[in-house]
Amino acid sequence: MTGAGAGTASRLLLGSAAAAVAFTVLTVLVASGSDAVGAFDADARALADRVLGSPHGGGRTGADTFGSVLLGAAVLAVFAVLLRRRRFGAALWVLAGLTVQFAVETALGPLTERPLPLPDGGGTPEDGYGFPSGHMASATLAVLVLLLVPRTRTAAWWTGLALGALLVAAVGVSRLLADAHHATDLAGGVLLGLTVGCAVARLMEPRPPDGSGKETT
């Protein structure tokens, strides 16, 4: 692997480790019922309601559907790009990453025992656990992989970065407005997506077929 390739791999491993530490800290705070977590969630929801309004009934369903459609489009785009470039091994690593991410979400639900948000206007929350947000984790992982497939930073890449950030933000807002997650659940999803996504991207890095340490062209 060349010096540039080794540097990229090191940065990806460092990014995955840093996100994992932050995710662990947030998980502990959520599981302990920290007042800071509750205050952050309340402030974030109040801000969303002031800026975007508080949807009712069909509006919440529409927000939920919108976020799920965006997420599906992002994941399909990842596999379409990788398969079009004949990077079949990379596609398998992405699939493995999504599987690991889902396993972590499933395991942490009963450990943190974070209930879903109360529906706007009262009532009881749906069954299940809210931390972390699987939608946000998957969206973050998908966008991260799409941005790391190109080897150069062109104007199109920066445009993709902006659109990817908007997509992740839109998925998060849709989950918040649909009463599907608290704000810290969304933050946890982003951190989980970064943890797994950076690790997957590291595994996707081209490796020399002869083990000589030099990339082939």
C-alpha positions as CSV (number, residue, x, y, z in Angstrom):
1,M,0.0,0.0,0.0
2,T,1.4,3.4,-0.9
3,G,2.0,6.2,1.6
4,A,-1.2,7.9,0.6
5,G,-3.2,4.7,0.9
6,A,-1.7,3.9,4.3
7,G,-2.5,7.4,5.4
8,T,-6.1,7.0,4.4
9,A,-6.4,3.7,6.1
10,S,-4.9,5.1,9.3
11,R,-7.4,8.0,9.2
12,L,-10.3,5.6,8.7
13,L,-9.2,3.5,11.7
14,L,-8.8,6.6,13.8
15,G,-12.2,7.9,12.8
16,S,-13.8,4.6,13.6
17,A,-12.1,4.4,17.0
18,A,-13.1,8.0,17.9
19,A,-16.7,7.5,16.9
20,A,-16.8,4.3,18.9
21,V,-15.6,6.1,22.0
22,A,-18.1,8.9,21.6
23,F,-20.9,6.3,20.9
24,T,-19.9,4.4,24.1
25,V,-20.1,7.5,26.2
26,L,-23.5,8.5,24.8
27,T,-24.8,5.0,25.3
28,V,-23.8,5.1,29.0
29,L,-25.4,8.5,29.4
30,V,-28.7,7.3,27.8
31,A,-28.7,4.0,29.8
32,S,-28.2,6.0,33.1
33,G,-31.1,8.3,32.4
34,S,-28.9,11.4,32.4
35,D,-30.7,14.7,32.9
36,A,-28.5,16.2,30.2
37,V,-29.8,13.7,27.7
38,G,-33.4,14.5,28.6
39,A,-32.9,18.2,28.4
40,F,-31.2,17.9,25.0
41,D,-34.0,15.8,23.6
42,A,-36.6,18.3,24.9
43,D,-34.8,21.3,23.4
44,A,-34.3,19.5,20.0
45,R,-37.9,18.5,19.7
46,A,-39.1,22.0,20.7
47,L,-36.8,23.6,18.1
48,A,-38.1,21.1,15.4
49,D,-41.7,22.0,16.2
50,R,-41.0,25.7,16.1
51,V,-39.2,25.6,12.8
52,L,-41.1,22.8,11.0
53,G,-44.4,22.6,12.9
54,S,-45.7,19.6,14.8
55,P,-47.3,17.1,12.4
56,H,-50.4,15.1,13.5
57,G,-51.9,11.8,12.3
58,G,-51.1,11.4,8.6
59,G,-48.4,14.0,8.9
60,R,-46.4,11.8,11.2
61,T,-46.9,8.8,9.0
62,G,-45.8,10.9,6.0
63,A,-42.6,12.0,7.8
64,D,-41.9,8.4,8.7
65,T,-42.4,7.2,5.1
66,F,-40.3,10.0,3.7
67,G,-37.4,9.1,5.9
68,S,-37.6,5.4,5.0
69,V,-37.7,6.2,1.3
70,L,-34.6,8.4,1.5
71,L,-32.8,5.7,3.4
72,G,-33.7,3.0,0.9
73,A,-32.6,5.2,-1.9
74,A,-29.2,5.8,-0.3
75,V,-28.6,2.1,0.4
76,L,-29.6,1.1,-3.1
77,A,-27.3,3.8,-4.5
78,V,-24.3,2.4,-2.6
79,F,-24.8,-1.1,-4.0
80,A,-25.6,0.2,-7.5
81,V,-22.3,2.2,-7.6
82,L,-20.2,-0.6,-6.2
83,L,-21.7,-3.2,-8.5
84,R,-21.4,-0.9,-11.5
85,R,-17.7,-0.6,-10.7
86,R,-17.4,-4.3,-10.3
87,R,-16.3,-3.9,-6.7
88,F,-18.1,-7.0,-5.5
89,G,-15.9,-7.6,-2.5
90,A,-16.6,-4.0,-1.3
91,A,-20.4,-4.6,-1.7
92,L,-20.1,-7.6,0.5
93,W,-18.2,-5.6,3.1
94,V,-21.0,-3.0,3.1
95,L,-23.6,-5.8,3.5
96,A,-21.5,-7.1,6.4
97,G,-21.3,-3.7,7.9
98,L,-25.1,-3.2,7.8
99,T,-25.5,-6.6,9.4
100,V,-23.1,-5.7,12.2
101,Q,-24.8,-2.4,12.7
102,F,-28.2,-4.0,13.0
103,A,-26.9,-6.5,15.5
104,V,-25.6,-3.7,17.7
105,E,-28.9,-1.8,17.5
106,T,-30.8,-5.0,18.4
107,A,-28.5,-5.7,21.4
108,L,-28.4,-2.2,22.8
109,G,-32.2,-1.8,22.8
110,P,-32.9,-3.9,25.8
111,L,-29.6,-2.9,27.5
112,T,-30.4,0.8,27.4
113,E,-34.2,0.3,27.8
114,R,-34.8,3.6,26.1
115,P,-38.5,3.9,25.4
116,L,-39.8,5.5,22.2
117,P,-41.0,9.1,22.4
118,L,-44.5,9.9,23.6
119,P,-46.7,10.8,20.7
120,D,-47.4,14.4,20.2
121,G,-50.7,15.3,22.0
122,G,-50.4,12.5,24.6
123,G,-51.0,8.8,24.5
124,T,-48.6,5.9,25.1
125,P,-45.5,5.2,23.0
126,E,-45.3,2.3,20.7
127,D,-43.6,-0.9,21.9
128,G,-39.9,-1.2,21.3
129,Y,-36.7,0.7,22.1
130,G,-35.4,3.9,20.6
131,F,-31.6,3.9,21.1
132,P,-29.8,4.1,18.7
133,S,-31.7,5.0,15.5
134,G,-31.1,2.3,12.9
135,H,-32.3,4.7,10.1
136,M,-29.6,7.2,11.0
137,A,-26.9,4.6,11.4
138,S,-27.7,3.1,8.0
139,A,-28.0,6.5,6.3
140,T,-24.6,7.6,7.7
141,L,-22.9,4.4,6.7
142,A,-24.3,4.6,3.2
143,V,-23.3,8.2,2.6
144,L,-19.9,7.7,4.1
145,V,-19.2,4.7,1.7
146,L,-20.5,6.6,-1.3
147,L,-18.2,9.6,-0.5
148,L,-15.1,7.3,-0.1
149,V,-15.6,5.3,-3.3
150,P,-14.0,8.1,-5.5
151,R,-10.3,8.6,-5.1
152,T,-10.3,12.3,-5.9
153,R,-11.9,15.3,-4.4
154,T,-13.6,17.0,-7.4
155,A,-16.4,19.6,-7.5
156,A,-18.8,16.7,-7.9
157,W,-17.4,15.1,-4.7
158,W,-18.0,18.3,-2.7
159,T,-21.5,18.5,-4.2
160,G,-22.1,14.9,-3.1
161,L,-20.8,15.7,0.4
162,A,-23.4,18.5,0.7
163,L,-26.2,16.3,-0.6
164,G,-25.2,13.5,1.6
165,A,-25.2,15.7,4.7
166,L,-28.7,17.0,3.7
167,L,-29.9,13.4,3.2
168,V,-28.7,12.3,6.7
169,A,-30.2,15.5,8.2
170,A,-33.6,14.9,6.4
171,V,-33.7,11.3,7.6
172,G,-33.1,12.5,11.2
173,V,-35.7,15.2,11.1
174,S,-38.2,12.8,9.6
175,R,-37.7,10.3,12.5
176,L,-38.0,13.1,15.0
177,L,-41.2,14.5,13.6
178,A,-42.7,11.0,13.3
179,D,-42.2,10.5,17.0
180,A,-40.0,7.5,16.1
181,H,-36.8,8.6,18.0
182,H,-35.4,11.1,20.5
183,A,-32.7,13.5,19.3
184,T,-30.0,11.6,21.2
185,D,-31.2,8.4,19.5
186,L,-30.4,10.1,16.2
187,A,-27.0,11.2,17.4
188,G,-26.3,7.6,18.6
189,G,-27.3,6.4,15.1
190,V,-24.8,8.8,13.4
191,L,-22.0,7.7,15.7
192,L,-22.8,4.0,15.2
193,G,-22.9,4.6,11.4
194,L,-19.5,6.4,11.6
195,T,-18.0,3.6,13.7
196,V,-19.0,0.8,11.4
197,G,-18.8,2.9,8.2
198,C,-15.2,3.9,8.7
199,A,-14.3,0.3,9.5
200,V,-16.0,-0.9,6.4
201,A,-14.4,1.8,4.3
202,R,-11.0,0.7,5.6
203,L,-11.7,-2.9,4.6
204,M,-12.8,-1.6,1.1
205,E,-9.4,0.0,0.5
206,P,-7.7,-1.7,-2.4
207,R,-4.9,-4.1,-1.4
208,P,-2.0,-5.3,-3.4
209,P,-2.7,-8.8,-4.8
210,D,0.8,-10.1,-4.3
211,G,1.4,-8.8,-0.7
212,S,4.3,-6.7,-1.9
213,G,3.0,-3.6,-0.2
214,K,2.7,-1.7,-3.5
215,E,-0.7,-1.0,-5.1
216,T,-1.2,-2.1,-8.6
217,T,-2.3,0.3,-11.3
